[in-house]
Amino acid sequence: MGWRSRAPQPAPASALSREVAQLAGGTKVLCDRATDLCERGELALACQLIEWAARAAPDDVSLREARRKIYERRAERETSLMAKGIFRSAASDAVAPPNKPVTGKS
């Protein structure tokens, strides 16, 4: 992307997440909606919303816990073993402090 492809460079994920959260009325609003969508089985959309909320407020423990639960639910519903692993990893990483993903290594 960028000047070579004649397409504008996208905004950084953290800046986009903060803007989306502000437009939505805050990270709690995004989190609540993501939780509702998760309960209705709309897991891909729930994951997108909780990602925006979590990136907008990376130090918010309640958002990390909600993110963990949503990704665990998504892993449970997957039929692909690879997808299950990816979403379980995202659930594990969700509870780690910002910029310190859980890798399973000592």
PyMOL commands that set and color helices and strands:
alter all, ss='L'
color gray80, all
select helices_A, chain A and resi 13-24+27-39+43-56+61-77+81-94
alter helices_A, ss='H'
color red, helices_A
deselect
rebuild
show_as cartoon
